Amino acid sequence: MEKQFVIHSQKMAGWLMYKGNKMIKTAQNKRQLGYHIFIFADTDKLHIDMTEYTKCTT
């Protein structure tokens, strides 16, 4: 089983998929009802793209 990484932001999840990262599944957020979490394969590329996203949005 591959390592997984949870994303809480729908905008970031969309960006990561646009950049070619593999989303494994979505699920209900158990801590915040009415929200979803986005589960991605935990790869080096995912972390690089997350850093790029953060730089672009700040």
C-alpha positions in Angstrom: 0.0 0.0 0.0 1.4 3.4 -1.0 1.8 6.2 1.5 -1.1 8.7 1.6 -1.2 12.4 2.2 -4.4 14.3 3.2 -5.3 17.7 1.7 -8.1 19.8 3.3 -8.3 22.5 0.7 -10.4 21.9 -2.4 -8.5 24.6 -4.3 -5.1 23.0 -3.5 -6.5 19.5 -4.4 -7.6 20.8 -7.8 -4.2 22.4 -8.4 -2.4 19.2 -7.5 -4.5 17.2 -9.9 -3.9 19.8 -12.6 -0.2 19.4 -12.1 -0.5 15.6 -12.6 -0.7 14.2 -9.0 -2.8 11.2 -8.4 -5.8 11.6 -6.1 -6.6 8.3 -4.5 -10.0 9.2 -3.0 -12.2 11.7 -1.2 -13.9 11.3 2.1 -16.0 13.1 4.6 -14.0 15.2 7.1 -14.8 13.7 10.5 -13.7 16.8 12.4 -15.6 19.3 10.3 -19.0 18.0 9.2 -20.0 19.1 5.7 -16.4 19.3 4.5 -14.3 16.8 2.5 -10.7 15.7 2.6 -8.7 14.8 -0.5 -6.3 11.9 -0.3 -3.3 11.8 -2.6 -0.4 9.4 -3.1 2.4 10.8 -1.0 5.2 11.5 -3.5 8.2 13.9 -3.8 6.4 15.6 -6.7 3.3 16.1 -4.5 5.4 18.0 -2.0 7.2 20.0 -4.6 3.8 21.0 -6.2 2.4 21.9 -2.8 5.3 24.3 -2.2 4.8 25.8 -5.6 1.1 26.3 -4.9 1.9 28.0 -1.6 4.3 30.4 -3.3 1.7 31.2 -6.0 -1.1 32.0 -3.5 0.8 34.1 -1.0 
